Amino acid sequence: MISERFTAWRTSRHSDGSGNCVEVAGAGDGIAVRDSKDRVGPYLEFSTSEWAAFLGDARKGAYDRR
C-alpha cells in the first residue's frame, strides 16, 4: 500500500535505530504514520488538524502511562 503522496518518511531523532519505530510523512493536506518494519504495508492517514490535536495532547501528557 505505497502512496505516491507520502514520499519523505522520517522517524524521531529519539529513535534508537532498532527498527521498532513509527515513521511519519507529510503531504500538504495530511499526515501519514506507518510501522518502520513494514514500509510497503498499510499506514494511518490524518488531516493536518487531527495531527495538530494529537501532538497538542501528547505535549500535555494526555497519552503518558500513569
JOCOR-V247172 format. One record per helix or strand of 2 or more residues. SS is the DSSP state (H for helix, E for strand). FROM is the first residue (numbers start at 0). TO is the last residue. Records with the same first field share a line. If there is no record, write none. Layout:
SS: FROM-TO, FROM-TO
This chain:
E: 21-26, 29-34, 43-46
H: 47-58
